């Protein structure tokens, strides 16, 4: 159980936060069952605002990936031009780049979304936070579960590229490319799923039992 005041982790049976002394039993928002304290009014974040947060996070991670590419000697643009012209690509640099950016992406989401801020930078900027069914901060395990469900096809794509190496000209459609296309469609389905959800949950929210609400 996380303290809603300071964010510290406490035993599930605790009634008072061991760090700051705040009550852990008062004013709890049970958002999943709509049993909400009269002091609060939960507003579930709409799909279009969540898409905007997703775009902001993607831009931030893209900038980070460009920096990583500079450090390891890999450029996605240069690699694409080399593939189109039949030139060789530094396979080791490609694999190093893919491994590092995958790790950074995972860390970015699970640590920020399980932090006291309860959201990625995109969500913070737009005034959103992620909660569990009790309206509290989610654990790092729940954040990881939520991330894997949402990005499962992206993770598999990166793993396949790490194993197989970068795409090659006239090599046909690779398994990684197919998984990537399926992942794009899957992401669209997740956002569509939010439109039909009572609490505006995506599939990853449903399975991880999380909610995205406005602060």
N, C-alpha and C positions, 0 to 999 in steps of 0.2 A: 504494500500500500504506500502510495506517495502522498506526502503532505501537500495540500493545495496552496499553502502559504509560502513555504520555502522550497518545496520540491524534493525534500529529503525522503529516502526510502525508509519505511518502518515495517515492523511485523504486521501481518494481516489482522491480528487480533488487537493491535494497539488502538487506544482511544485518544491519546495525546501524542503529538510529535515529539520524538526523543531529542530532536535538535533545537526546535524553536518553541515548543510547548503549546502550539496551536491545536485546537480540537480537530480530531479526525472523524468525528461523527456528526457534526452539525453542518447544515447547509449543503448536504451532498446532493448533486444533481444526477439523478438516475436517468440519463438521456435516452437510453435504449427503451425504457418502458414508460417514458414521459412522466415519471414521478419526480417532479421538479419542485424544489423549495420555492415558496411564494416570493422569495427575495430575488429570484433569478428568472430570466426568460431566455430559453435557449433558441437560437436562430440557426438552423442548419444551412450551411453554405451551399449556394446553388452551383450548378454544373459549369456555367460560363465563367464564374469567378475562379473556380478550381482549374479550369483550362488555362486561364490567364496566369495563375500561380505556376502551373506546369510549364508554361512557356518561359516565364522568368527564371525558373530553376534550370531549364534547358540552356538558356543563354549563359547563365552563370557557370554551369558545368562546361559549356563549350569553350569559354574563355580559359578556364582551368586546364582543359585538355590541350589547348593551343600552347599554353606555357609548358606543360609536360612534354609535348611534342618537340618543343625547342630544346628542352633539356636532354632528351634521349636521341635527338637527331632524326625525328620522324615528322613528316607533314602530310596530313590527309589530302590536301590539294595536290601537292607534288606527287604523292603516290597514285592518285587518280589519273594525273597526266601521264605518268610513267606506264600505268597499266594500259591506257588508251593507245600509247605509242609503242607498246611492246617492250619497254625498257624494264630492267630488273629493279626490284624493290629490296631494300635492306630488311630481310626477314626477321633478324634478331631485334632490330629497332622497332619493327612493327609489333612483335610479340611483347616486348617490354612495355611499349606504349599501351597496348590493349590491357595487359595485366594491371598496370598502375592506375589507369583511368577507371577500370572496373572496380578496383578496391576503393578508390576515392569516391566514386558514385555511391557505393554501398555505405561507406562511412558517413558521407554527407547527409544522407536521408535518415539512417537509423539513429545516429547520435543527435542530430538536431530535432528529430520528431519525438525522441524520448527525453529530450532535455526539458528544463523548466519552461522554455519558450514554447514547447509543444508544436513545433512546425519547422519546415524548411524555410530558407530565406524568402522564397516566393510567397509562402503562406504568411510569414511575419509581416512582410511589406503590405499585404492586402488585409491584414487584421483577422487572420484565421488561426485556429488551433485544432489539434487532434486530441480527442479524449477517448477513454474507454466507456463502458456502459454506466459507470458510476460518475462520469463527468470528470474523472481525474486524469492525470498524466499517464500515458502508456509506458510500459516497460520496454527495455531495449530488445527483449525477445519478441514482444508483440510488434515493435517497429520493424524488426528483421522479417518477421512473418508477413507483415503487410507489404514490405518492399519486394520480397521474393514473389508473392502472388501477382503484384502489379508488373514487375519487370522480368518475369520468368523467361519470356522469349528473348529479351535482350541479353540476359545472362547466358542462355544457351548459345546464342549467336556468337557472343564474345569467346566463349569456351571453344566453340568449333573453329573460329578464326585462329585462336591460339594454337590449336592442335594442327589444323590444316595449313596455316599460313595465309597470307593475303590472297585475294582473288587474282586470277590470271586471265589475260586476254585469250579469247577463243577456247576457254576451258569449260564452257557450258555453265549452266546454273548450278551453283554449289549448294550443299546442304545448308550452309550458313545463310546464304541469300534467301533460300526458301523459308527458313525459320524467321528471318528478319521481316519478310513480307507478311507472314502469318502474325507476327508480333505487332505490326502496325495495325492490322485489322482488329486484333485483340484489344489494343489500346482504345480504339474507337468504340468497340463494344462496351468496354468498361465505363466510358463517359456516357454512352447511351443508357446504360444500366442505371446510372444516377438519376436520369430523368423520370424513370418509372418507380423509383424507390421512395417510400414514404418519408424516410429520413435522409434522402439524397445521398445514399451510400453507393459506392462502386462495389464491384465484386470483391475487391481486396478488403474493403471496409466490412462487408458482410461476413466474410470468412474469418477475419481477424477480430471481429466484434469491436470495431472502432467507429468513431463519428467525427466529421469535420464540421466545426461550428464557428460562427463569427464571435470575435471577442467583444 
